[in-house]
């Protein structure tokens, strides 16, 4: 049974993502201008870091716009998976950044450079305010969508970096102990890495068409089997097109071969699974007892 183009969880949060992208982009431009005018390498370096955030947020936004495009004969499910690909790309980028932070921390621990602590504190404090605002705006959407979670983690990683820079800056400013910079940087990398790994696993799980974590497939099977007129349910599959848009296909053995009754049965099955389970798209094949078909899944 076909349904209209469902609105993904990411699409519902598109306005929030645009707002955070705008804040981040404006702050990055201000850092570049300020760095060029003052000759501050710290400002220009942090602007480079913010550039990765801008890229990640823009990637997530582009994916939402692609996912909103209607289905076509070549893309019968539309472009929903663009959001999952964006989440996957953001996860890979963040893992790369985390590993680089750990490598850079190791190099600095061997030979800690002298750092301009006051400039560090100013840059990091402004960045912290921008990132805290971005996290607040994106937090709700990150709980509903892998794409939004990827964007949220981009901002979270930068927020943690700002916190680490502030703490390290205070320590170095007051004590002159420059090992604080690589130690806190390594801590940030270790904090980000496992959370990003979870995001990567979830995105890969969707691309491999695994059963969504918010759908209990055995309960779903029992619910369909309990409907009047249903004798058996087999070849049941549930997968996600994107976060919040789940699809299901099933073979259902029915007691009658009456077309009118079968149409009513299809309606009842669709209403049951869409109302009780988080499923937006259903495909049901009705079969009579004795019908056989080669299947690879039960």
Order of alpha helices (4+ residues) and beta strands (2+ residues): alpha-alpha-alpha-alpha-alpha-alpha-alpha-alpha-beta-beta-alpha-beta
